[in-house]
Amino acid sequence: MVITTTNGTSKLVSTAGLKAIEGYSSADWTDGASSLGFEGSQSAINSAIATLSFKGSTPGVPASVRINAILGGLAYNPDNGHYYDVGSATSWTDARAAAKSRTFNGLVGYLATITSAQEQDFLYSKTQAGGWIGATDGFDISTDQIWKWADGPEANQTFWTTSCGTGSHGICAATGMYSFWNVGEPNNFNGPEESGAFGGLTIGGQWNDLSNAAGQSQYIVEYGGGGGTVAETFDATTQITVAGNPSAPTGLTVTPGGGQLSLSFNEVSGANLNGGTLVRYEYQQNGGPWISLGTSTTTIITGLTNDATYTYAIRAITTDGTEFISPASATVSAIPALAPTAPRNVTTKLIGTSVTVAWSAPTYDGGSPIVRYVAKVTPAVGDQHVQHCSHLGKFAASNLCYPRARSRNRIHLDSYCL
């Protein structure tokens, strides 16, 4: 069983009856890792899978957990669906013959053909020592300094020539194929060196060209694409979105009323939820505790004191099983109050072409002190359409009719009298 995780790690709680397979650590089962490998009886594996858990890495980025059930004993690469093992042979020709004679789960073996950085990295992480691979520039399939793959799905394909340069890593423009040679390789250092070898962990798995029987005691055999039909396998992938903290709500406005304030703000939705599902909004008054609003983006807060200043912020709460809290919105302040009543005892006195208007303070200031009065006459004459008075007094203008006055409190709420 191989479990491969992207954008996160997986781990197991139940590991009874499990055994680590080649290239995987049993410590990862409970510590958590991006790749877990183990074998065991069907009941032991079922018990382990039932306790599998996932932990995401980067919020808002898609993740996946892939489970591959295979016959035990070999390293499985879920990227290409191939299996790998190590055998013993001192010469490249013996290793090639031995690899071609092996089968696994209905598949025919061959010396490994490494065709991508992913496959190279996979073997580097799983193979504990160097070994022969299927690369050669001699024998029955190639000529000197024209390197090809001997067998498998890439049989007889040229992957490196001198045009690629020694020590080349990656795709060669001249061949369109991958290589991962050590510095200065291939170089025929000890005369004709026609056999390719995986370098093992000591030099990062970089390849070397060697003579047929020089310096190696084992080989890497690959199964997949070289013939045969898979007898037993299971492959399933679950896609996951890793949730994170949502974005802060925007557009908070606060509208005053008598002893109350109305709050409204923009909905947090789509990508701003960062992979989670909205649970509720919360508001904070004057830096106090956060209070739930449910999922509504409007609310009226009552029981407030007129002429007192209140400051508010909003945040969003989402979940994917774990709650995530957004940053707080920008704060907004407001003062509850009503419009004052109209000025009282309004009188007018016409003297020639002028009129004088007088009034008394309103009986109710709306919960906020009166800061000025506004006197208006119609029709307008010159710049005397509106006159502002900061105190109770007289207002005089010429050639006017229909005077009226209004009182204005601190939050600019008005009440007229005629």
C-alpha positions, 0 to 999 in steps of 0.5 A: 500500500502506497499513500501519496499526498499533495499539499499536505501530509498523511498519517495513521493511528493504527499501525498494528500488523504493518511492515515497511516496504522498500524505500519507506520509513515506518516512522512516517506512519505516525509522524506524518509524511507526503508519502507512506508505504507499508504492507500487511494482511488485508485486515491490518491494512483496512484497520490502518486506512480507517485511521488515516488523517490528512493535514493541509499545508497551504490554504486555498490550494488544492490537495489530494490523497492517493491510495495505491494498493499493490502486491507487497515487496516493491517500491511503487511510483504513483506518478508513472504507475511503475514498480521498482526493485533491486537485484544482485549482479556484478556486470551490466550484461548479467544485470540486463539478462536478470532484469529481463527474466523477472516478473512482478504482478504480471509485468515483465522487468527490465533495467530501469529507464529514468526519463524524468526528474520525478522518476530520478528523485523517486529512485534517489529517495528509495534506493539505498545504494547505486546500481546498474540501469538500462543506459548504454552506448555499446553492446548490441544497441548503440555506438560510442557516445550515443547513449540509448536505453536498452529495454523497456518502453524506451528501448533503443531510444537515444537520450544523450549525445555529445551535443548534450554536453557532459554532466548534463541534467534535464532534457537535452535539446538535441534528443528531447530526452532526460539525463542526469549525469555526474560532473564530466560524465560520460567520459570513457575514463578507463577506456571504453565505458559502455554501461550506465550506473545510478550513482546512489545516495553518495552523489545524489543519484547522478549517473556514471559510465563504467566498463561492463564489470566495474564498480557495481554489485546490484541493479535496479529493475523496473516493471511497467510498460515493458510487457505483461498485464497487471494482475492486481491493483487498486488506485483511488484519489480524493481531492481536497481543498485546504481551507485557511482564514477568510478575508476581512469583511469590507464596506462596513457602514453604521447608520445612527438612530435614536438609541440605536445604530444600524450596521451593514457590510459586504458579504464574504464569498467565493475566493474570499472564503479561502476554501472554507464554508461560512459559519457566521459573522461577528461584530465587536463594539468598542473593543469588547467581546465578539458577538455573533450575527449569524450569516446576516450582513445587516443588524440593528444594535439597540439599547445605546446611549444617545450622544455617546460614540460607539466603534464597530468592527466585523469579522467572518468565521468559516470552517472545514471541520476546523474554524478559521477566523478572518482579520477584523474589518476596518473600524467605523464609529457613530453616535446614536441620536434622533432629529430634534423637534422644531424650534418653538415660538417662531415669530416674524415682524415686517418692517418696511421691506425687511422681516425679522424672525425670532424663535425659541429652542426646541423641547427635545434636542434628539439626544445630541446638543443643538449646535446651530439653527438654520433659517431659510426664506423663499423666494431667495434673495441674493445670498440670503437663501439660507442663513445659519445662526449659532444662538437664539436670536433674530434673523433679518432680510429684505423683500422676503416672505415665508420665513421658516427655521430649523434646528440642527443637532451634532449629528446633523439631524434636522427638524423644520418649523414654518 
